[in-house]
Amino acid sequence: MDTSNLTLLTDLYELTMMQGYFKTGSHETVVFDAFFRNNPSNGGYAICAGLEQIIGYIKGLHFTEEDISYLRSLGIFDGDFLEYLEGFHFSGDIYAIPEGTVIFPREPLVKVIAPIMEAQLVETAILNILNHQSLIATKAARVCYAAQGDGVMEFGLRRAQGPDAGVYGARAAVIGGCCGTSNVLCGKMFGVPIKGTHAHSWIMGFPDEYTAFKAYARLYPSACILLVDTYDTLTSGVPNAIRVFREMREAGIPLGSYGIRMDSGDLAYLSKVARRMLDEAGFADAVISASNDLDEYLIENLKSQGAKITSWGVGTNLITSKDCPAFGGVYKLAAIKGKDGSFLPKIKLSENTEKVTNPGNKTVYRIYEKDSGKIRADYICLEGESFDTDKDLLLFDPLETWKKTCLKGGTYTMRKLLTPIFQKGECVYQSPKAMDIQTYCAQEKETLWNETKRFANPHEVYVDLSDKLFDMKRKILNEYSDIH
């Protein structure tokens, strides 16, 4: 993605609609919102990721001669429209919630304000990037929460759905909280830690397990994690690992990052016995690492059984978000700019209540409890609205309006989430490094109540509408009902 021209990474109907706008003279400036409707895995929150790649995509938007030639060959685009595409570039504004931020359903994550042809074209790629990385960052955050502070390494590259999913999924996993990845290309591209041990084939390629361990320890004494389950974990693997560790100590070789890894069997039982064996041999600080189709639920279960695992390698279930393989983000028209410069709100209706959109040019505020710093609610309002945190603020559920909460003035703070990314086609935002985003994400997760982080029936963080936005939406709905 850092070298490819992704302009044609779009659905055909985006281009046919663009030609339609071009032919009908539709050049209005519009507002589109990208948002999602439900938290992944029935969780209580999600993590926003992918903005750096969205920025790269927008910066690189242009139709090459080869692109134009291909589109002409389809026989559905006229010459004048193709001539317009030859000089195409993005000239609008984009606002977004920064990567690593905790996010909730129905609030705009990316807001595009641009001429309608430009805003239409970028829909597919924005959703592709945002959906994938936000999904994996969220899954990683859940896995790391289950690990309760233990290190979690992402190593799912060989099971990812292709190279891009492996590289950018690993980036998102690190943002979500993983301490590193096995993916070397991701490490090179984004400056994240890369980690790894060895495979069973290393053991099997030597005459015996002890010889394989000793050779590996000689090569990598400062990162000596030995895979102990090739033959028999407790009668062969752990004893041979202890033998090598003892020889290293006797030879005066410092034992830095060292320990064992298990990739099969009853991990709870094996880790308890292995821990006792290592401790009795004088290696109480040896790491016990585990892998084998782990996810947040299995890690939580192993923790509850008293497993003595201190480091976790998570592959397939993380890099694919196996239990919830799609994020479900959507991109909807919210407003059209009139000749007087004001925005005319637009709404999408549906028999499914959750699919009725919020109209208008909007922004999002996060409301925190002042004493604890925890999130009380998110507040979607119209752009330009202002609030006084010294005054009482009445929150109500926009669907079940009888559910109300009054925040007393002085007891809460507010923070605007949407940040300017592009202004008049020029990028005005510098993406932080991936590890800095990880640090920010860790701080963000601390603003969640534990009840929101739990996996079973998490507490819902409310996303409410301001009075002005709610009244606007209700008025539009009433007008539509009167007409139909």
N, C-alpha and C positions, 0 to 999 in steps of 0.2 A: 504494500500500500504506500510505502514511502517513496516508491519510484514509479508506480503505475499511474496512468491517467484513468481515473474512475468516472469520467463524465458519462459514459454509457452504462454505468452501474445503476440502472434505473429500469422501471417497468415500462413497457411499450406505451401504456395508456398515458403516462406522464408526457411523453413526446407528442402523442396525437392530441391531447388536450392543449398542449402548448401551441400546436399548429392551429387549433380551433380558436384559441385566444388571439393569435396573430391575425387570422383571417377576419375575425369579427371586430378587430380593433380594440380588444380588451387589454388595457394596459394599467388598470387600476392597481394601486398599492393595497396589499392585503395583509392580514395577520393570520398565521397558522400556528397552532400549538401542538407540540409533541408531548404526549403524556401516556400513562398506563392506567389500567382499570383495577387490577388486583395484584397484591403482593405475591411474589413467587413462593411456591411450596406452602401456601396458606400461612405465611409468616406475618409478622407485625410491621415489617418495614422492608425497604430495598436500599441499595447503594447505587448512586449514579456514577457511570463510567463511560468512557469513549469520546469525551469532548476533544481531546488532542487530535484524534483521528478525524473527527468531523471538521475541525479547523483545517487540517491538511487537505481534506477533500474539497472544501469550499475554495481554498487558495488555488487549487489546481484546476478548477473548473474551466474547461475550454474544449471546443470541438476541433479535432485535428482534421487534416485533409483526408486521412483514412476513415475517420468517423463519418465525415460528410459523404464520402464515396459509398460507404456501407449503407447509410440511411437512404441515399439516392437509389441504391440497388433494390430497396424494398418496394419501390413503386407506389408508396402511399404519401410521400411528402413532396410538396411543390417546390419549384426552384427558388421562389422568392423567400419562402420560409427557410430553406437550407442556406440561402445567402445571409439571412439574419443570424443563423446559428454560427456562421463563420466568425462573426465578431462578438459572440456571446461571452459575457462575464457576469459575475454576481455583483450587484450594485447596492444591495439592501443592508438591513440591520439584522443582527442575530443576538439574542440574549439567551443565556443558559445558566442552569444551576451548576456550580463547579463540581468537577469530579471528586469522588470520595464523600460527597454529602449524603446524609441519610435523606431518603425521599419517600413519599407516600402517594397512593393512587389519586388520580384526577387532577393533580396540580401540574401546570406547565413545566416541563424539564428544559425544553428548548422552544423559544419563540422566534419565529421568522417574520420580519416585516420587510416586504419587498414587492416589486412589480409581480403581478400574478404569474407570469410565465416563469420567472426565476424561482419564486416560492414553490411552484408546482414541481419543477424539475428536481429539486433537492430532497423531496419527500422520501423517496425510497432509500437512498444512501444514508440519510440521517437516521432513519428507523433501523436499517440494517446494523449500523455501527452501535447506536445507542442500545438497542435491544440486546445484542449479544454481550457486550461488555458489562452492562448493568446486571444482566442475569448472572454471569459468572462471578462478578464482584459480590453480589448478594449471597450466592452460594458459599463463597469463600468466607464471608463474614459469619455465616451460620456455622460452618465447620470450625472456624477458629473459636467461636463462642463455646462450642461443645468441648473443645480441647482445654478450656479453662487456663489459658496462659502458656500451655505447652507449645513448642514450635510446630508449625504445620508447613510441610513442603508440598508444593504442587508438582506432580510429575506425570501428567496425563497426556503428554504430547502424542504418543503413539496411538492413543485412543480418541484424539480430537477429530472433529469432522473437517479435516484438511489442514494445510499449513497455516493459513490465516487464523483459523479458529484456535489452533494450538499456540501461536505466538501472541495474539491479542487476548486470548483467553488467559494465558499465563500472566500477562500484564495486569489484567483485571483482577486475577486471583491475588496477586501481590498487593494491589490497592485495597482489596477486601481484608487483608490481614496476614496472608501467607508470608513466612519468613524468607522464602526463596522458591526457586523453580529449577527443575532439571533442564529446562529449555535454554540451550546455549545461545541461540539466535535472539531470544527475548532478552537475555542478559546483555548481549552486545547492543541491541537497539535501544534499550530503555534503562540500562545501568542498574538492573536489579540483581541481587545475589543469586548465583547459580550453585546448586548443591547436588551431590550424588554419591553413591557408594559403588557397588559392583553387582553383577548378576550371578545367578546360579552357574552360568556357563564358565565364569572365572574359576569357581571351585572345581567344576567337573573337568576343566582343562588341565588340572595338575594330578599327580599320582595319588594324592590324598588331601583331605581337608586342611590338616595342619600346615602342610607345605604351601597351600594356596593362601592361607591366612598370613603366614610368615612373609611370603613374597609381597603381599599387598601392604602389610605393615611397614616393610622396608621401603617401599616406594612412597607411601603416604602416611608417615608417622604422626603428622599433626591433624589428620582427618581420617582416623582409622575406625570406621564403622564396619563391622564384619557381619556378613549375612550367614546366619547360623542354622538355617532350616533346610539345607540342601539334602542332608541325609537323615539325621535325627537331632532335633534341637537340643534336648537335655542330656543325652548320653554321648553326643559327639560334638555338636556345634558349640555350645556354651563352654564345655571343658577345653576344647581346642582354642577358643578365643581367650579364655583365662590364661592358658599356657603361654600364648603369644604376648598378652599384656604383661605377664610376669617377667618374661624374657626381656621385653622392652624396658621395663623398670630396672631390672638388674643390670642392663647395659647402659643405664643412665640416659635413656631416650625419654624426653619429656612426654607425658601422656596429656595431650591437649584435648582436642575433640575426639573422643574415642568411645566405643561401646559396641552394641550388637543391634542387628535388625532381624525381625521376624516377618515372614511374608505368608505364613500359612498356619493352620492349626488353631487350637483354642487359645486365642491371644491373651485372654484374662488369666487363665491357669498358667500358661507357659511363662508369662511375664512375671508372675508372682514367684514361681520357682527360680527362674533365671535371676531375678533380683536378689533372692536369698543366696544363691550360689556366688554371684558377683560380690555381694557384701562380705560374705564369709571369707572370700579370697582376698579381701582388702581393696576392692574396686567399687567403693560405694558411690563414687561420682561418675561411673560409667553410664552412658546413655543407653536406654532401651527404646529402640525405634521400632515402629510397626507399620505395616502396609497390609494390603489384601482387601480390595473392594470396600474401603472405608467410606463412610459419609458421616454427617453430623449425628444421625440417629444411632449408628453403631458405636461411634466414639462416646456419645453420652451414655450408652448402655454399658460399654466397657468400663467407663469411669465409675458408674454406679456399682459395678462388681468388684471394685478395688483393684483394677488392673494397674500394674506398675510401669506402664508405658509413659515415657517422658517426651517422645517426639513422634510425630505422625506423618506418614507419607500418603497423600491422597491423590488418586489419579482419575480414573474413569468417571466416577460419580461427581467429581468436582468440575472437570474440564468440559463435561457435557451437560452438567446440571441434570443428571439422568432422571430424577423423579419429576422434574418440571423443566422440560427442554425448550420452552419459549417464554419470553418476557411479556409479550402482548402489548407492546407500545403502539400507539396510533398517532395519526397526524391529521388534525381537523381544522378547517377554515373557521375562524372566530370573528373576523371583522373585515370590512372593506372601507377604504378611506374615501370619503366624499369630496366633492369639489371645494367645500368650505374647510377642508382639513380635518374634520372630525371623523371618527370611525363609526360606521354603521354596523351594529352588532349582527352577527349571524349565528344561527343555532341549528344543530342537527337533531331531529326528533326521532324517537323510536318507541316501540311498545315495551322495550326493555329499559327500565328507568335508568340503569347505570350507563346506558349508551346515549342518553340525552346530554349534549355537550354544554359547557359554560360559555356564553357569548362574550364578545367584546375584547378590547385590548387590555390585557390583565397583567398583574404581577403577583408575587407570592411573598408573604411575610411569615416568618416562623416566630411563634410565641413561646417564650421560656418562663418557667417559674423562677422568680428572681432569687429565692433563697437556695434552691437546689441546683439551678442551671439545667434542669430537665425540661424536655419538650412538653408543653401543654397542648398545643394544637398548631396546625398550619392554617393560614388565613389567605384565601384568594380574594383579591379585590381589583378594582379597576385602576389602571395606571393613573397616577396623579393623586390618588387618595392619600391622606395623611392621618396620623393617629397620635394621640397624646397618652403616653403610658402612665401619666399621673391621674388619668381619668378611668372610671370603670369601663370595662369592655364586655358587652354581652355576646356570647357565642351561642350559636344554635345549629343543630343538625339541619342541613339544607333539604333533606328528605323527610325526616321525622322531626318537624319543627318544634314540637313540644319539648324536645330534649334541649335544655338550655343550661348554660353555665355563665355566671357573672364573675369576671376577674376584677378584683378590686384594684383601683388605681394605686400604683406604687409597688404592687406585688408581682409584676411581670415585666419582661422586656420583649422587644420585637427586633427582628433582623430581616432585611430584604434579601431574598435568595437569588433572584435572577440578576445576572451580571452581564454588562455589555461585552460582547465578543467581537462582533463586526459592526462598524459604523460606516454607512455609505460605501460598502464594499471593501473597506480597509480593516484589517485585523487590528484590534486595539487591546488584545489580551495575550499574555504570555503564559503558556501552560507550565505548571510546575513539573519538576522531575517526578518520576513514578514513586520513588521512596518518600518524597516530601508529601505526595498525595496520600500515601499510606499513613504517614504520621497524622495528617489532617483527618483522615477517615477514622483513625483510632479515637481521636478527640470527639468526632461526631458521634460515634457509637456510645461514648460515655454520656451523651445527652439523652439517651434512651432509658426509660425505666426498665428494670429487669423483667417486669411483667410483659413488656412489649417484645423482649428478646426470646421469651420461652417458645418452644416449638409447638406445644399443644395449647390450643385456644389462647393465642397471644392477645394482650390488650390492644384495642384499636386506637391509634392516634387519630384524632378527628381532623378532617380537612374541611373547614367551614368557609362560607361565603360572606363577604361584607354585606351590610344592609343595602348599599347601592347596587352591587352586583346581583344580589338576590332579587331585589325589586325589579331590576332590568329583565332578568330571566323570567320572572313571573309575568311581567307585562307582555313580553314576547309570546309566551305560552298562551296567555289569555287571548291575545290578538289572533293567534293561529286558530284557537278553538272557535272564536267568533266567526272567522272566515269559513271554516270547514264544518 
